[in-house]
Every structure is written in structure tokens, then in C-alpha cells.
Amino acid sequence: MIRAERAARLAAEARAGDLEVARAALELARLEVTQAHAARYALELEIERLKLQIAKLRRQHFGTSSERSARLDQLMLALEDLEESAAHLDAEAEAKDAAAPDAPKWTVEELKRAKPARRPLPEHLPRRRMVLPGPTACACCGGGLRKLGEVVTETLERIPARWVVVETVREKFSCAACETITETPAPFHAIPRGRAGPHLLAEITVGKFGLHLPLTRQSAVFAQEGVDLDVSTLCDWMGAVAVATQPLSALIAEHVMKAERLHADDTPVPVLAKGKTKTGRLWTVVRDDRPFAGTDPPAAVYFYSPDRKGEHPQSFLKSYSGLLQADAYSGFGQLYEPGRVTGTATEAACWAHARRKFFELAELRKGPIAIEAVKRIDVLFAIEREINGRPPDERRSVRAAQSKPLADDLESWLRAQRGRLSPKSETAKAIDYMLRRWSSFALFLEDGRVCLSNNAAERAIRGIAVGRRNWTFAGSDVGGHRAAALYTLIETCKLNDVDPRAWLADVLARLPEHPAKRLDELLPWNWKAPSHQQAAA
């Protein structure tokens, strides 16, 4: 009897112990769920803070000043990482909620964030309908069913690239009477002796010069898809594409040089030499009349040079005599000198470049003069944002009323501050940069076509800087010229909101038989997508 009572007591104690263990596990689960929700919403708060900073930078962003674009890139990377982390924690919290349904839900109102509205999937994409089989009888009584409607769930999917071999068959015939053999003439290819179709050539070209993917990486991707294309083969194709499209590059360059105002800039490009690399330059010249309501299409042309001697910009700009917006590079100097046969170009200095010098001093050294200079220049940029896209006369009128008093006051203030500084001071050098060229800086007050910055050219060379990090260097000077020609085509497409891959594929297919007198029909701003592409879109 005593043994039975003892056994019962031990069993009850064991059950009580199990219950305590279960309760402890439940409390631990609740704590983990609460901590997961807390961590997630802390990250969401950080996301909102970063988004606010990005929004402020974008409002302040006039063109692409380098220090702002660098900050913007850093914030976007941080935001991307935080959003991924928040989604990760959200999935973990949902799984723990399901495992511990009795755990308290995190419902702090201050931490809640409205979910972004889910945008509908693009209407132009084809729909592949998959109907799930429905029940044939009522689950409750077994009676017959009648259809009331449908519930459709859409999922975005991407089908991997599909490779095909196009066989062009030319039938041969023999005359029954005289046995003369007749054969259909061979079709033209996008490139001479080319075994690559225009769409493949366009994808490779835009992949390298538009998406910054080296040919070695593209070759590896193709191999993974079951098509072995040697890098040397891709190189041959790139050279052939550059030659085939050279007439279009020349027409774009001709169009650019007819502009009333141009932007110009350059960037270094490592070039492979004997046993080492040397530094070549890629120059861009951009025509964009949209800021002053111009109707001519925008375009960009690129040039390559093996070094940065002034003779190179003087060569490709030798026929130009309009407004030139550029930095203070001395190589442009001869273009502004009187007595040029083609006429003197007029220098319009870049306020963003001048501001950058003060910004670096303000950010790194917290210099009060530099900080004040940045604030004053930013007020001018704020006015410019309001008149961007208006006609020249209207821009000049607004500038005369609002910008001129500020610019005159800035000049007087800079001269006063310069008198108090040592000539060796970095702030004095930044001030001298502006005062020595003040007439060029102040030109925007007199001419409504002038922009306050040279950001149009800086935007055009940004892709080269990205590509340079991926493909490391150009193989030769010839490769540099080829890159310049292909960048000309792709960047001009982008400026005109044309898909460069679709454009290049269609142009490569049409060029061999297209009349030379009507080549302007194929320029990006005149090009119209073929009817089958428009239908697909």
C-alpha cells in the first residue's frame, strides 16, 4: 500500500515537472518571438530613417555632384541590406508565431509601418494560364456543383534564355531543258562571315558596354547554358559590330557638334601595354538641350586618346564654336582663344566643380568659410531646379531677378574672405579657382541656355567608371577607340529613352541592306521598334 502511494506521488511529481518544463519552453518561445519582432521593427525604423535621408538628398540633388552621388550609393546599399534583413526576420517571426500560437503578438503602434502597395504585374507580359482541377462534388452532401467564378493569383516568372540555331535554307534547282542550276542568293549577315545573329550580338555588346559585364563573364554564363563561346570569338564579334555601326556613330558625332551648347569631360582608362598598363582617356561630349526647352534630340559622343594632352580635345572639338561647359582643364584653353578659324568657343564654368572644392573642406575640416560658401552656392542650385526645362528667355529673366543679387553678393564676399587668407591656404585656392574665372561662372546670368553645372557630361562617364572596375583595362589603343564608338551608341539610346538592346538588334539586322542615304532613319531618336516588338510590348 505504501509502495503504491509512493509511486503515485512520484508520478504526480514527474507530471508536475514536465508541466514546468513545458511552461518554461513556452515562455522562452514567447521571449524569442517578442525579440524577433522587436529586432525587425528596429530595423524598419532604421530603414525609414535612411529613406528619409535619401529623399532629402534627392531633393537637393541637382545633376550628379560626386560627393552626393557617393553618399547616395552608400545609403542605397545600406537600405538594401536592411530591407533584406527585415524580410529575413519577418519570415523567422512568422514561423515562430506558428510554432507558439499562444505567444503575445508585438503590437506597438509607434513601430508599425504601412506596407507599400503591391503594384500590378505589367499588363504587356503574356499570361500563361494554369487551371487547377476543382472538386466534382460537394464535400458536405455529395451534391452536384455549379461554377460561380474564379480566383486568379498572378506570379511573376522569368524563363531562362533560349538558344536556337536558325537554318536559312536556299533551295537549288536545275533546268529540265538545259540543266542550268539556279540558286537563291545568300542573305546578308549582321557581320561579315558572322555565325551570330543580331540579337545575340546586341546582347553581348550591351552586356559589356551597357551593363558592364566583361566578355570573360559572359562566356562563362553562356557555357553554363550549354553553349561554349570562346572569349576570342566574342572579341571578334565586338570588333565587327563596331565596324558595322561606324556610320551611325559618325552621324551621332555630327549631330552633337551642331549644338549651341555642349558638355565635355573625361575619365582615365587603364590600357594594356607591353608588360604593363598605361593610362588612356575616354572623353565624352554631350548635347542635351532639354534644360532650356530645346527640341533637338540629346546625344553623347565618346572619343579615346592614349594620354591627356590638350591636342586631343582640340582635335575633336576643332570645328566647334558654341558654348562649352567643362571643368578648368587647360587643354580646353585654346578653344576659348580669339582668332580660331572656326570661331571661338565660349567657356561656361561648372559651379558643381567649384562647390566640390568647398564641400571637401567643409566636410573634412569643418572650415566656416567653406561651409558658408557651400550654403550660398546651394541657394543658386535651388533656383536652377525651379527653372529647369524652361525657355532661355524665361530662365534669364528669373536669374536676373533672383540669382544675380546672390551671385554678386557671393563674389564680393569671396573677395573679402580671400583678403584675410594666406595664399597657401586650401580655402584660398578654392576661392581663387572661382575668382580667376568669374566671368565664366557668371555667364549663366547672361545666357539662358547655360546650365549651372557640367553634370550632363559627368553622368555620361559614370558608366565608364563602373565598367572600369569590372573589365579592369582596355586591351589596346584600338580597343579604346572601339569602346568609345560603342559607348556612343548605347549612351545615346539611353538619353532618348530607347532600349539599346532592342535598337541594336534591329539596326544590325537592317544595316546590310539599308540605303546609305537613309541612315538617319536608324538613329536612336528616329528609330521605331518593328511591329512585332511593339506588339510584344
C-alpha positions as CSV (number, residue, x, y, z in Angstrom):
1,M,0.0,0.0,0.0
2,I,2.8,2.4,1.0
3,R,4.7,1.5,-2.2
4,A,1.6,2.2,-4.3
5,E,1.1,5.6,-2.7
6,R,4.8,6.5,-3.1
7,A,4.7,5.5,-6.8
8,A,1.6,7.6,-7.3
9,R,3.3,10.6,-5.6
10,L,6.4,10.2,-7.8
11,A,4.3,10.0,-10.9
12,A,2.5,13.2,-9.9
13,E,5.7,15.0,-9.2
14,A,7.1,13.9,-12.6
15,R,4.0,15.2,-14.3
16,A,4.3,18.5,-12.5
17,G,8.0,18.7,-13.5
18,D,7.0,18.1,-17.2
19,L,4.4,20.8,-16.9
20,E,7.0,23.2,-15.5
21,V,9.4,22.3,-18.3
22,A,6.6,22.9,-20.9
23,R,5.8,26.3,-19.3
24,A,9.4,27.3,-19.4
25,A,9.7,26.3,-23.0
26,L,6.5,28.3,-23.8
27,E,7.9,31.4,-22.0
28,L,11.2,31.0,-23.9
29,A,9.3,30.8,-27.2
30,R,7.3,33.9,-26.3
31,L,10.5,35.8,-25.5
32,E,12.2,34.7,-28.7
33,V,9.1,35.8,-30.8
34,T,9.0,39.1,-29.0
35,Q,12.7,39.7,-29.5
36,A,12.4,38.8,-33.2
37,H,9.6,41.3,-33.7
38,A,11.5,43.9,-31.7
39,A,14.6,43.4,-33.9
40,R,12.6,43.6,-37.1
41,Y,10.8,46.8,-36.2
42,A,14.0,48.4,-35.0
43,L,15.4,47.6,-38.5
44,E,12.3,49.1,-40.1
45,L,12.8,52.3,-38.1
46,E,16.4,52.4,-39.4
47,I,15.0,51.8,-43.0
48,E,12.6,54.7,-42.6
49,R,15.4,56.9,-41.4
50,L,17.6,56.0,-44.3
51,K,14.8,56.5,-46.8
52,L,14.2,60.0,-45.3
53,Q,17.9,60.8,-45.8
54,I,17.8,59.6,-49.4
55,A,14.7,61.6,-50.1
56,K,16.4,64.7,-48.8
57,L,19.5,64.1,-50.9
58,R,17.4,63.6,-54.0
59,R,15.6,66.9,-53.4
60,Q,18.9,68.6,-53.0
61,H,20.4,66.6,-55.9
62,F,21.0,68.9,-58.9
63,G,22.6,66.7,-61.6
64,T,25.1,64.3,-60.1
65,S,27.6,66.1,-57.9
66,S,30.1,63.4,-57.0
67,E,30.0,63.8,-53.2
68,R,26.2,63.5,-53.2
69,S,26.2,60.5,-55.6
70,A,28.8,58.7,-53.4
71,R,26.6,59.2,-50.3
72,L,23.5,58.2,-52.2
73,D,25.1,54.9,-53.4
74,Q,26.2,54.1,-49.8
75,L,22.8,54.8,-48.4
76,M,21.1,52.7,-51.1
77,L,23.4,49.7,-50.3
78,A,22.7,50.1,-46.6
79,L,19.0,50.3,-47.3
80,E,19.1,47.2,-49.5
81,D,20.8,45.2,-46.8
82,L,18.5,46.4,-44.1
83,E,15.4,45.5,-46.1
84,E,16.7,42.0,-46.8
85,S,17.4,41.6,-43.0
86,A,13.9,42.8,-42.1
87,A,12.3,40.3,-44.5
88,H,14.5,37.6,-43.1
89,L,13.5,38.4,-39.5
90,D,9.8,38.7,-40.6
91,A,9.9,35.2,-42.0
92,E,11.5,33.8,-38.9
93,A,9.0,35.6,-36.6
94,E,6.1,34.2,-38.7
95,A,7.5,30.7,-38.3
96,K,7.9,31.2,-34.5
97,D,4.3,32.6,-34.3
98,A,3.0,29.4,-35.9
99,A,5.1,27.3,-33.5
100,A,3.9,29.2,-30.5
101,P,0.4,30.4,-31.2
102,D,-0.2,31.5,-27.6
103,A,2.8,33.8,-27.6
104,P,1.9,37.5,-27.3
105,K,2.0,39.4,-30.6
106,W,4.1,42.6,-31.0
107,T,1.6,45.4,-31.5
108,V,3.3,48.6,-30.5
109,E,1.6,51.1,-32.7
110,E,4.5,53.5,-32.9
111,L,6.6,50.8,-34.6
112,K,4.1,49.8,-37.2
113,R,4.9,50.6,-40.8
114,A,2.5,50.8,-43.6
115,K,3.3,48.1,-46.2
116,P,4.0,49.5,-49.7
117,A,1.1,49.0,-52.1
118,R,1.7,46.0,-54.3
119,R,1.9,47.2,-57.9
120,P,0.1,45.1,-60.5
121,L,2.2,43.0,-62.7
122,P,3.0,44.5,-66.2
123,E,0.0,44.2,-68.5
124,H,2.1,43.8,-71.6
125,L,3.6,40.5,-70.4
126,P,1.9,37.4,-71.9
127,R,-0.2,35.3,-69.4
128,R,0.3,31.5,-69.1
129,R,-3.0,30.2,-67.7
130,M,-2.8,27.2,-65.4
131,V,-6.2,26.0,-64.1
132,L,-6.1,23.8,-61.0
133,P,-8.7,21.0,-61.1
134,G,-11.7,21.8,-58.9
135,P,-13.9,19.4,-56.9
136,T,-16.5,17.4,-58.8
137,A,-19.0,17.0,-55.9
138,C,-19.9,18.9,-52.7
139,A,-17.7,18.0,-49.8
140,C,-20.7,18.3,-47.4
141,C,-23.6,16.4,-49.1
142,G,-22.1,15.0,-52.3
143,G,-24.4,17.1,-54.5
144,G,-23.5,18.5,-57.9
145,L,-21.6,21.8,-58.2
146,R,-22.1,24.8,-60.5
147,K,-19.3,27.3,-61.2
148,L,-19.6,30.7,-59.6
149,G,-16.4,32.3,-60.8
150,E,-12.6,32.2,-60.5
151,V,-9.9,33.3,-58.1
152,V,-6.8,34.2,-60.0
153,T,-3.4,34.5,-58.4
154,E,-0.6,36.0,-60.5
155,T,3.1,35.1,-60.1
156,L,5.9,36.8,-61.9
157,E,8.3,34.3,-63.6
158,R,11.2,34.5,-65.9
159,I,12.0,31.9,-68.5
160,P,15.8,31.4,-68.9
161,A,17.4,32.5,-72.2
162,R,16.6,30.0,-75.0
163,W,19.2,29.3,-77.6
164,V,18.3,28.4,-81.2
165,V,20.1,27.7,-84.4
166,V,18.5,29.5,-87.3
167,E,18.8,27.5,-90.5
168,T,18.5,29.5,-93.7
169,V,17.7,27.1,-96.5
170,R,18.4,28.1,-100.1
171,E,17.0,25.6,-102.5
172,K,18.8,24.8,-105.7
173,F,17.1,24.0,-108.9
174,S,18.2,22.5,-112.2
175,C,16.6,23.3,-115.5
176,A,15.0,20.3,-117.1
177,A,15.8,21.5,-120.6
178,C,19.4,22.9,-120.3
179,E,20.4,21.7,-116.9
180,T,21.3,25.3,-115.8
181,I,21.5,25.4,-112.0
182,T,19.6,28.2,-110.2
183,E,20.1,29.1,-106.5
184,T,18.7,31.8,-104.3
185,P,21.3,34.4,-103.4
186,A,22.9,34.2,-100.0
187,P,21.3,36.5,-97.4
188,F,23.3,39.3,-95.8
189,H,24.6,38.7,-92.3
190,A,24.7,41.3,-89.5
191,I,28.5,41.0,-89.5
192,P,30.8,39.6,-92.3
193,R,31.2,35.8,-92.0
194,G,29.1,36.0,-88.9
195,R,27.6,33.0,-87.3
196,A,26.0,35.2,-84.7
197,G,22.5,36.6,-85.1
198,P,21.8,40.3,-84.5
199,H,20.0,39.6,-81.1
200,L,23.0,37.7,-79.8
201,L,25.4,40.4,-80.9
202,A,23.2,43.1,-79.3
203,E,23.1,41.2,-76.0
204,I,26.8,40.8,-75.9
205,T,27.5,44.4,-76.8
206,V,25.0,45.9,-74.4
207,G,26.2,43.4,-71.7
208,K,29.7,44.7,-71.9
209,F,29.2,48.4,-72.6
210,G,25.8,48.9,-71.0
211,L,25.7,46.5,-68.1
212,H,29.5,46.4,-67.5
213,L,29.8,42.6,-67.9
214,P,33.3,41.5,-69.1
215,L,33.4,39.1,-72.0
216,T,35.0,36.5,-69.8
217,R,32.0,36.6,-67.5
218,Q,29.5,36.4,-70.4
219,S,31.4,33.5,-71.9
220,A,31.1,31.7,-68.6
221,V,27.4,32.3,-68.4
222,F,26.9,31.0,-71.9
223,A,28.9,27.9,-71.1
224,Q,26.6,27.2,-68.1
225,E,23.7,27.4,-70.5
226,G,25.3,24.8,-72.7
227,V,26.8,27.0,-75.4
228,D,30.6,27.2,-75.4
229,L,31.7,30.5,-76.9
230,D,35.4,31.3,-76.6
231,V,36.3,34.8,-75.4
232,S,38.3,35.4,-78.5
233,T,35.2,34.7,-80.6
234,L,33.3,37.3,-78.6
235,C,36.1,39.8,-79.1
236,D,36.0,39.2,-82.9
237,W,32.2,39.8,-82.9
238,M,32.6,43.1,-80.9
239,G,35.1,44.4,-83.4
240,A,32.8,43.5,-86.3
241,V,29.9,45.2,-84.5
242,A,31.9,48.4,-84.1
243,V,32.8,48.4,-87.8
244,A,29.3,47.7,-88.9
245,T,27.8,50.5,-86.8
246,Q,30.6,53.1,-87.5
247,P,28.4,55.1,-89.9
248,L,25.8,55.6,-87.2
249,S,28.5,56.7,-84.7
250,A,29.7,59.2,-87.2
251,L,26.2,60.6,-87.7
252,I,25.7,60.9,-83.9
253,A,29.0,62.8,-83.7
254,E,28.0,65.1,-86.5
255,H,24.7,65.8,-84.7
256,V,26.4,66.6,-81.4
257,M,28.8,69.1,-82.9
258,K,26.0,71.1,-84.4
259,A,24.7,72.0,-80.9
260,E,24.5,75.5,-79.5
261,R,25.9,74.3,-76.2
262,L,28.0,71.2,-75.3
263,H,29.1,69.5,-72.1
264,A,32.6,67.9,-72.1
265,D,34.5,65.7,-69.6
266,D,37.0,62.9,-69.5
267,T,37.9,59.9,-67.3
268,P,41.0,57.7,-67.1
269,V,41.0,54.2,-68.6
270,P,43.9,51.7,-67.9
271,V,45.1,50.4,-71.2
272,L,47.2,47.2,-71.6
273,A,50.8,47.9,-72.9
274,K,53.9,45.9,-73.2
275,G,54.4,44.2,-69.8
276,K,52.4,46.9,-68.0
277,T,49.3,49.1,-68.2
278,K,49.3,52.8,-69.2
279,T,46.6,55.4,-68.6
280,G,44.5,56.4,-71.6
281,R,41.5,58.7,-71.5
282,L,37.9,58.4,-72.7
283,W,36.3,61.8,-73.4
284,T,32.6,62.4,-73.7
285,V,30.9,65.3,-75.4
286,V,27.2,65.6,-74.6
287,R,24.4,67.5,-76.4
288,D,21.3,68.0,-74.3
289,D,19.1,71.0,-75.0
290,R,16.2,69.8,-72.7
291,P,17.2,72.0,-69.7
292,F,16.4,75.1,-71.8
293,A,13.4,73.6,-73.6
294,G,15.4,72.7,-76.8
295,T,13.6,70.4,-79.2
296,D,16.7,68.7,-80.8
297,P,17.3,65.1,-79.5
298,P,20.0,64.6,-76.9
299,A,23.1,62.6,-77.8
300,A,26.6,61.7,-76.5
301,V,29.7,61.0,-78.4
302,Y,32.9,59.5,-77.0
303,F,36.5,59.8,-78.0
304,Y,39.6,57.9,-76.9
305,S,43.1,59.2,-76.6
306,P,46.3,57.5,-75.3
307,D,47.0,60.4,-72.9
308,R,45.5,63.6,-71.7
309,K,47.4,66.1,-73.8
310,G,45.4,69.2,-74.8
311,E,45.8,68.4,-78.5
312,H,43.1,65.7,-78.2
313,P,40.1,67.8,-77.2
314,Q,41.4,70.5,-79.5
315,S,41.2,67.9,-82.3
316,F,37.7,66.5,-81.8
317,L,36.3,70.0,-81.0
318,K,38.2,71.8,-83.7
319,S,35.0,72.7,-85.6
320,Y,33.0,73.8,-82.6
321,S,32.4,77.4,-81.7
322,G,29.5,77.5,-79.3
323,L,29.1,77.3,-75.6
324,L,31.3,74.7,-73.9
325,Q,30.5,73.6,-70.3
326,A,33.5,71.9,-68.9
327,D,36.0,72.0,-66.0
328,A,39.0,74.2,-65.9
329,Y,41.3,71.7,-67.7
330,S,44.0,73.7,-69.5
331,G,43.6,71.5,-72.6
332,F,40.3,73.3,-73.4
333,G,42.1,76.7,-73.1
334,Q,43.0,77.1,-76.8
335,L,39.3,76.6,-77.8
336,Y,38.5,79.8,-76.0
337,E,41.3,81.9,-77.5
338,P,40.3,84.5,-80.1
339,G,41.4,84.1,-83.7
340,R,40.4,80.4,-84.2
341,V,39.5,79.7,-87.8
342,T,36.2,78.1,-86.9
343,G,35.4,80.7,-84.3
344,T,36.0,81.0,-80.6
345,A,34.2,78.7,-78.2
346,T,32.7,80.3,-75.1
347,E,33.6,78.9,-71.7
348,A,30.8,78.2,-69.2
349,A,32.4,77.2,-65.9
350,C,30.9,74.4,-63.7
351,W,29.5,75.5,-60.4
352,A,29.3,72.0,-59.2
353,H,33.0,71.6,-59.7
354,A,33.7,74.8,-57.7
355,R,31.3,73.8,-55.0
356,R,33.0,70.4,-54.6
357,K,36.2,72.1,-53.6
358,F,34.4,73.9,-50.8
359,F,32.4,70.9,-49.9
360,E,35.5,68.8,-49.2
361,L,36.9,71.5,-46.9
362,A,33.6,71.9,-45.2
363,E,33.2,68.1,-44.6
364,L,36.8,67.2,-43.7
365,R,38.0,70.3,-41.9
366,K,34.7,72.0,-40.9
367,G,36.0,75.3,-42.2
368,P,33.5,78.1,-41.6
369,I,34.3,79.9,-44.8
370,A,33.9,76.7,-46.8
371,I,30.6,75.9,-45.1
372,E,29.2,79.3,-45.8
373,A,30.3,79.1,-49.4
374,V,28.5,75.8,-49.9
375,K,25.3,77.2,-48.4
376,R,25.4,80.2,-50.7
377,I,26.0,78.1,-53.8
378,D,23.3,75.7,-52.8
379,V,20.8,78.6,-52.9
380,L,21.7,79.2,-56.5
381,F,21.2,75.5,-57.4
382,A,17.8,75.6,-55.7
383,I,16.7,78.4,-58.0
384,E,18.0,76.4,-61.0
385,R,15.9,73.4,-60.1
386,E,12.8,75.5,-60.4
387,I,13.6,76.8,-63.9
388,N,15.0,73.6,-65.3
389,G,13.3,72.9,-68.7
390,R,12.0,76.4,-69.3
391,P,12.9,78.5,-72.4
392,P,16.2,80.6,-72.3
393,D,14.4,84.0,-72.0
394,E,12.4,82.8,-69.1
395,R,15.4,81.3,-67.4
396,R,17.4,84.5,-67.9
397,S,14.6,86.6,-66.5
398,V,14.3,84.5,-63.3
399,R,18.1,84.5,-62.9
400,A,18.3,88.3,-63.3
401,A,15.6,88.7,-60.5
402,Q,16.7,86.0,-58.1
403,S,20.2,84.7,-58.9
404,K,22.1,87.8,-59.9
405,P,21.9,89.6,-56.5
406,L,23.0,86.3,-54.8
407,A,25.9,85.8,-57.3
408,D,27.1,89.5,-56.9
409,D,27.0,89.2,-53.2
410,L,28.9,85.9,-53.3
411,E,31.6,87.5,-55.4
412,S,32.0,90.4,-53.0
413,W,32.0,88.0,-50.1
414,L,34.6,85.7,-51.7
415,R,36.9,88.6,-52.4
416,A,36.6,89.9,-48.8
417,Q,37.4,86.4,-47.4
418,R,40.3,86.0,-49.8
419,G,42.0,89.1,-48.5
420,R,42.1,87.5,-45.0
421,L,43.6,84.2,-46.1
422,S,47.2,83.0,-46.7
423,P,47.8,82.2,-50.4
424,K,48.9,78.7,-49.4
425,S,45.5,78.0,-47.7
426,E,43.4,75.4,-49.3
427,T,40.3,77.6,-48.8
428,A,42.2,80.4,-50.6
429,K,42.9,78.0,-53.5
430,A,39.2,77.1,-53.7
431,I,38.3,80.8,-53.8
432,D,40.9,81.6,-56.4
433,Y,39.5,78.8,-58.6
434,M,36.3,80.8,-58.8
435,L,37.5,84.4,-58.8
436,R,40.0,83.8,-61.6
437,R,37.2,82.5,-63.8
438,W,34.4,84.6,-62.5
439,S,33.3,85.8,-66.0
440,S,32.8,82.2,-67.0
441,F,31.0,81.4,-63.8
442,A,28.7,84.4,-64.2
443,L,27.9,83.6,-67.8
444,F,24.7,81.8,-66.8
445,L,23.3,85.1,-65.7
446,E,23.5,86.5,-69.3
447,D,22.7,83.4,-71.3
448,G,19.6,81.3,-70.5
449,R,21.0,78.3,-72.4
450,V,23.8,77.8,-69.9
451,C,23.4,75.3,-67.1
452,L,24.9,75.8,-63.7
453,S,26.9,72.6,-63.8
454,N,28.5,70.1,-66.1
455,N,26.6,67.2,-64.7
456,A,25.3,66.0,-68.1
457,A,28.9,65.0,-69.0
458,E,29.6,63.6,-65.6
459,R,26.5,61.3,-65.9
460,A,27.7,60.2,-69.3
461,I,31.1,59.0,-68.0
462,R,29.7,57.4,-64.8
463,G,29.0,54.1,-66.6
464,I,32.7,54.0,-67.8
465,A,33.8,54.3,-64.2
466,V,31.6,51.3,-63.2
467,G,32.7,49.3,-66.2
468,R,36.3,50.1,-65.5
469,R,36.1,48.3,-62.1
470,N,34.7,45.2,-63.9
471,W,36.8,44.8,-67.0
472,T,39.9,46.3,-65.4
473,F,41.6,47.7,-68.6
474,A,41.2,48.1,-72.3
475,G,43.3,45.7,-74.4
476,S,44.9,48.3,-76.6
477,D,44.5,51.8,-78.1
478,V,42.4,50.2,-80.8
479,G,40.2,48.7,-78.1
480,G,39.9,52.2,-76.6
481,H,38.6,53.6,-79.9
482,R,36.2,50.7,-80.3
483,A,34.9,51.2,-76.7
484,A,34.3,54.9,-77.5
485,A,32.3,54.1,-80.6
486,L,30.1,51.6,-78.8
487,Y,29.6,53.8,-75.8
488,T,28.4,56.4,-78.2
489,L,25.6,54.2,-79.5
490,I,24.5,52.9,-76.1
491,E,24.5,56.2,-74.2
492,T,22.7,58.0,-77.0
493,C,20.0,55.3,-76.8
494,K,19.6,55.8,-73.0
495,L,19.4,59.6,-73.4
496,N,16.5,59.1,-75.8
497,D,14.7,56.5,-73.7
498,V,15.3,53.8,-76.2
499,D,16.2,50.2,-75.2
500,P,19.7,49.9,-76.5
501,R,19.5,46.1,-76.9
502,A,16.3,46.2,-79.0
503,W,17.6,49.1,-81.0
504,L,21.0,47.5,-81.8
505,A,19.5,44.1,-82.7
506,D,17.1,45.7,-85.2
507,V,19.8,48.0,-86.6
508,L,22.3,45.2,-87.1
509,A,19.7,43.2,-88.9
510,R,18.7,46.1,-91.2
511,L,22.1,47.8,-91.8
512,P,23.4,45.5,-94.6
513,E,20.5,46.2,-96.9
514,H,19.6,49.7,-95.7
515,P,20.2,52.6,-98.2
516,A,23.1,54.7,-97.2
517,K,21.2,57.9,-97.9
518,R,18.6,57.0,-95.3
519,L,20.8,56.0,-92.4
520,D,19.4,58.8,-90.3
521,E,16.2,56.7,-90.1
522,L,18.2,54.3,-87.9
523,L,19.4,56.9,-85.4
524,P,18.0,56.3,-81.9
525,W,15.8,59.3,-81.8
526,N,14.3,58.4,-85.2
527,W,14.1,54.7,-84.7
528,K,10.8,52.9,-84.3
529,A,10.6,49.4,-83.0
530,P,9.4,46.8,-85.5
531,S,5.8,45.9,-85.4
532,H,6.3,42.5,-83.7
533,Q,8.3,44.2,-80.9
534,Q,5.6,46.8,-80.4
535,A,3.0,44.1,-80.2
536,A,5.0,42.2,-77.6
537,A,5.4,45.4,-75.6
